[in-house]
Amino acid sequence: MSKIQVTVNGNKIQIEENSTIADFIQERQVSGKMFAIEKNLEIINKDKYSEEIIKNGDIIEIVGFFGGG
């Protein structure tokens, strides 16, 4: 398979071409329920993770939510 370059939280990385957000989350072992994925300044709905294809040059942000006081 071919690789593409994307930016994740400000870092350029290579991932497999035609990867979905769900593939990316599994590969990167992102866990927990309190996070959001933004692709090119758009929040991706969790029910769309398995459909949303990551393309060369995309900018991905993973934002985690933490409680505290």
TORKOL-4160 file (C-alpha; in steps of 0.2 Angstrom, whole numbers, padded with zeros to 4 digits, m for minus):
69
<pt num="1" X="0000" Y="0000" Z="0000"/>
<pt num="2" X="0005" Y="0018" Z="m0003"/>
<pt num="3" X="0008" Y="0031" Z="0011"/>
<pt num="4" X="0001" Y="0049" Z="0012"/>
<pt num="5" X="0007" Y="0063" Z="0022"/>
<pt num="6" X="m0004" Y="0072" Z="0035"/>
<pt num="7" X="m0002" Y="0084" Z="0049"/>
<pt num="8" X="m0008" Y="0077" Z="0066"/>
<pt num="9" X="m0008" Y="0090" Z="0081"/>
<pt num="10" X="0005" Y="0100" Z="0072"/>
<pt num="11" X="0017" Y="0085" Z="0067"/>
<pt num="12" X="0019" Y="0078" Z="0050"/>
<pt num="13" X="0017" Y="0059" Z="0049"/>
<pt num="14" X="0014" Y="0046" Z="0036"/>
<pt num="15" X="m0001" Y="0034" Z="0036"/>
<pt num="16" X="m0008" Y="0021" Z="0024"/>
<pt num="17" X="m0018" Y="0028" Z="0009"/>
<pt num="18" X="m0037" Y="0027" Z="0010"/>
<pt num="19" X="m0036" Y="0026" Z="0029"/>
<pt num="20" X="m0052" Y="0031" Z="0038"/>
<pt num="21" X="m0053" Y="0041" Z="0054"/>
<pt num="22" X="m0058" Y="0024" Z="0063"/>
<pt num="23" X="m0042" Y="0016" Z="0055"/>
<pt num="24" X="m0031" Y="0030" Z="0061"/>
<pt num="25" X="m0039" Y="0029" Z="0079"/>
<pt num="26" X="m0036" Y="0011" Z="0080"/>
<pt num="27" X="m0018" Y="0012" Z="0073"/>
<pt num="28" X="m0013" Y="0026" Z="0085"/>
<pt num="29" X="m0022" Y="0018" Z="0099"/>
<pt num="30" X="m0032" Y="0033" Z="0104"/>
<pt num="31" X="m0043" Y="0027" Z="0118"/>
<pt num="32" X="m0056" Y="0034" Z="0130"/>
<pt num="33" X="m0073" Y="0042" Z="0127"/>
<pt num="34" X="m0068" Y="0060" Z="0130"/>
<pt num="35" X="m0060" Y="0066" Z="0113"/>
<pt num="36" X="m0065" Y="0074" Z="0097"/>
<pt num="37" X="m0057" Y="0073" Z="0080"/>
<pt num="38" X="m0056" Y="0088" Z="0069"/>
<pt num="39" X="m0051" Y="0086" Z="0051"/>
<pt num="40" X="m0047" Y="0102" Z="0041"/>
<pt num="41" X="m0055" Y="0113" Z="0054"/>
<pt num="42" X="m0071" Y="0102" Z="0054"/>
<pt num="43" X="m0076" Y="0092" Z="0069"/>
<pt num="44" X="m0080" Y="0074" Z="0063"/>
<pt num="45" X="m0096" Y="0066" Z="0070"/>
<pt num="46" X="m0091" Y="0049" Z="0079"/>
<pt num="47" X="m0104" Y="0040" Z="0069"/>
<pt num="48" X="m0094" Y="0045" Z="0053"/>
<pt num="49" X="m0077" Y="0039" Z="0059"/>
<pt num="50" X="m0078" Y="0023" Z="0048"/>
<pt num="51" X="m0083" Y="0033" Z="0033"/>
<pt num="52" X="m0072" Y="0048" Z="0033"/>
<pt num="53" X="m0057" Y="0045" Z="0022"/>
<pt num="54" X="m0041" Y="0054" Z="0027"/>
<pt num="55" X="m0032" Y="0062" Z="0011"/>
<pt num="56" X="m0015" Y="0068" Z="0008"/>
<pt num="57" X="m0011" Y="0084" Z="0016"/>
<pt num="58" X="m0026" Y="0084" Z="0028"/>
<pt num="59" X="m0024" Y="0092" Z="0045"/>
<pt num="60" X="m0030" Y="0081" Z="0059"/>
<pt num="61" X="m0032" Y="0088" Z="0077"/>
<pt num="62" X="m0036" Y="0076" Z="0092"/>
<pt num="63" X="m0043" Y="0085" Z="0106"/>
<pt num="64" X="m0045" Y="0077" Z="0123"/>
<pt num="65" X="m0057" Y="0083" Z="0137"/>
<pt num="66" X="m0052" Y="0081" Z="0155"/>
<pt num="67" X="m0061" Y="0085" Z="0171"/>
<pt num="68" X="m0054" Y="0093" Z="0186"/>
<pt num="69" X="m0055" Y="0109" Z="0196"/>
